[in-house]
Amino acid sequence: MTEENNDSRGLIMVYTGEGKGKTTAAIGQALRAIGHGYRVYLLHFMKGRDYGEFWALEKMPGVTIIKAGRDEFVHRINPDPVDVKLAMEGWESAREAIFSDNYDMVVLDEINVALDFGLIPGDEVIEVLRDKPRHVDIILTGRNALPQIIKIADLVSEVKEIKHHYSSGVDARAGIEH
């Protein structure tokens, strides 16, 4: 990072790890940015379901939300071709958003998992991160972040599970998991 005008340099932020809260952290960062007038693009890989945060964010100005997945389990070793197609279409949309000059922040939710599952090419993602417009902040979430992404990121937070209510038999519920 150079000394010249560091305030305007877009950051690459990664939320990874086995614990719950990576998407929530990214959404919180996006809300903070929206509060400052940022134009935010959120793309959710491997998620076809509507979540409470999507409904809330849809009501805010300057936010675009795209879902690039379906509400089905994605097989890690042998993904369904439709899952690869949806992820690739999502990646192309995200790439366009990053270079469009229409957004100040791009959130790529669960992209680390999409990369880990081989749904999108890691070398392309890394190239886009390296070549992104100077002012655009990019957030990547999901387990198993690639070491190359961790290396070029400005911020990396690992969410570690210490205790989870699922372990004591509490089911997922609206407002907490979705």
C-alpha positions, 0 to 999 in steps of 0.5 A: 500500500502506498502513502498516496490517498490510502482512504480511496483505495478499495480493499479486499476483505475475506471472511472465512472459517468453519464458524457461523457468521461469515455472511452476517459479517459481510452484510454488516459491512455492506450496511455500513457502506450503504449508510455512507452512500456506497452502491453495493452489489451482493452476489450469493453463490450456491444460495437459491433460498430467500434469506431475511437479510436479502428481504431487508437489503432489497428495500434499501437504495443503491443495492443490487442482489443476485442469487447464483445458485439453487436451494439444493445440496451441491455435491463437492466432488461431482457437482450437477452441471446446473450448479456449475452453470449458475456459478459461472453465470454468477461469476460473469455477472460479478466480474461485470459489476466489479468493472462497471463503475456502477458499484463501490462495494461488491460482496461475493458471498460463498465464493470461497466455497464455489472455488473450493468445489471447482464451480468457478476458476480460481485463477480468474478470480485472483486475476480480477482481484488483482486488476479490480478498479482502485476504488472498489471494495470486494468482500469474499465469504465462505469456508476454505478460502484459497491461500492465494486469495488470503495472500492478496487480501487486505483483511482476513477474518477467520470465524471459528466455531466454539459452540453452536446451538445445532449441537444441542438440538435447536433447529434453524429458524427464521431471523437466525439462520435464514 
